[in-house]
Amino acid sequence: MLTIGCDFHSRFQQIAMLDEQTGETVERRLEHETGEARAFYAALPAPALVGMEAEGYAHWFQGMLAEQRHELWVGDAAEIRARMVRKQKTDKRDGAIGNTKG
């Protein structure tokens, strides 16, 4: 299974993806307006597990993932931040933290 942590923004998202079978990891920025994010998720074998913080402008993304039979876990931003040891904010780190289970 693929597990993806997603730091979602209005125009792009920063992801950290783990292939649990091979241990391979990928970090990537995906643009929304160009269709890059949609194409990326469409190419993944379903179901992938995608984790992200609750976002008010992500309804289209939630619907797209459901259409492609991917599972979405939405976390509370304050709880996710509380798990961080280092408080410096980076999009890559946010994506990686969203990719942790438990």
ChimeraX attribute file (.defattr): number of C-alpha atoms within 10 A of each C-alpha:
attribute: neighborCount
match mode: 1-to-1
recipient: residues
	/A:1	13
	/A:2	20
	/A:3	21
	/A:4	26
	/A:5	28
	/A:6	29
	/A:7	25
	/A:8	22
	/A:9	14
	/A:10	12
	/A:11	10
	/A:12	16
	/A:13	19
	/A:14	21
	/A:15	28
	/A:16	25
	/A:17	23
	/A:18	21
	/A:19	14
	/A:20	11
	/A:21	8
	/A:22	9
	/A:23	9
	/A:24	10
	/A:25	13
	/A:26	11
	/A:27	17
	/A:28	13
	/A:29	18
	/A:30	20
	/A:31	17
	/A:32	16
	/A:33	11
	/A:34	11
	/A:35	10
	/A:36	14
	/A:37	17
	/A:38	17
	/A:39	12
	/A:40	11
	/A:41	17
	/A:42	16
	/A:43	9
	/A:44	12
	/A:45	12
	/A:46	15
	/A:47	16
	/A:48	20
	/A:49	19
	/A:50	23
	/A:51	24
	/A:52	24
	/A:53	22
	/A:54	13
	/A:55	15
	/A:56	7
	/A:57	11
	/A:58	15
	/A:59	9
	/A:60	9
	/A:61	15
	/A:62	16
	/A:63	13
	/A:64	16
	/A:65	20
	/A:66	13
	/A:67	10
	/A:68	17
	/A:69	16
	/A:70	20
	/A:71	16
	/A:72	18
	/A:73	13
	/A:74	15
	/A:75	14
	/A:76	11
	/A:77	13
	/A:78	9
	/A:79	10
	/A:80	15
	/A:81	16
	/A:82	10
	/A:83	10
	/A:84	13
	/A:85	7
	/A:86	9
	/A:87	9
	/A:88	7
	/A:89	10
	/A:90	10
	/A:91	17
	/A:92	19
	/A:93	20
	/A:94	22
	/A:95	26
	/A:96	21
	/A:97	22
	/A:98	27
	/A:99	22
	/A:100	14
	/A:101	8
	/A:102	3
